[in-house]
């Protein structure tokens, strides 16, 4: 059981630390009117991907009666994209400082 939890934690870390190969600014994602597509569910989070390749989690805790579609417009997900981009930037800054 602890092996599975460790495996899930490692997978989530890989996704969280994934380099933003596309290095897309948040404004560009919105300006281009991209879509997001559901990828998978892991550890209480729905993982989505934008058309430009940026991957981000959407926590389901506290989502109430929200509906999360398989494919949707990016503007509905902006708060999650912004929060994840900030988290990645913080981790990148900490890694540089170490």
N, C-alpha and C positions, 0 to 999 in steps of 0.2 A: 504494500500500500504506500509506504513512504517513498518507494522507488518511483511509483507513478506520480506522486506529488512533486518529487524532485525533477522528474522528466518534464512535467507541465511548467514548473518554474523556469527551467532552462529554456524551454520553447518560448515562453513569454519574454524572457530576457533577450533572447535572440531577436525577437520581433521588435522589442522596445529599443534595443541598441542598434538595430539595423541602420546602416548608413543611408542617408537620404540621397541615393544615387541620382535622383532627378533634380535635387536641390531646388525645388519649386517654392516660390514665395507664396504665402497664404493668399495675398491679394490676386496673384495670377490664377490660382485655382478658382477663385470666385469669379474673376473677370471672364475667364474662358467658359464659364457656365458648365463646368464638368458635371459628371454623374459619379455616384459612388456605387460600389457593388459589394454585397456581403461575401465574405470569404469563409469564415468559420466562427464557432463559439468556443471560448476557452476561459476557464476560471472566472465565470460571471461576467465576461465581456464579449460583445459581438465585435468581430474584427472586420473592418471595411477597407476598401481600396479605392482611391480616386482614379479617374481616367489616366492621370499622369503618373500613377504608380505609388503615391504616398499612402502608407498603411497606418491605420489608427484604430484604437479601441473605443467602444461605446459601452460604458458600464450599464448593466441592466438594473442594478440595485437602485431603487428610488425612481424607476421610470414609470411607475403607476400603470396607467392604461395606454401608454404610448404604443404606436404601431411602428415597427421597423421593417421596412420592405427590403426585398432582395436587391432591388435597384431603385435609386432615388436621386433627387437633385442635391448637389453638394451644399447649397445654402442652408439646408435643414441640419447639416452636420457640422457647420462652421465652429460652434463652441467646442466640440470634441476634437476637431482637427487642430484648432488653435491651442487647446490644452496639451495635446500630445506633442505638438511641435515645440512648445515651450519646455516640456519635460525633456525632450531629446536635446534641446539646446543646453539646458542646465547640466545634463549628464555629460555632454560633450565638453563643456567648460570645466567641469570637475576633473574629467579625464586629462585635459590639457594641463591643468594645474598640478596634477600628481606626478 
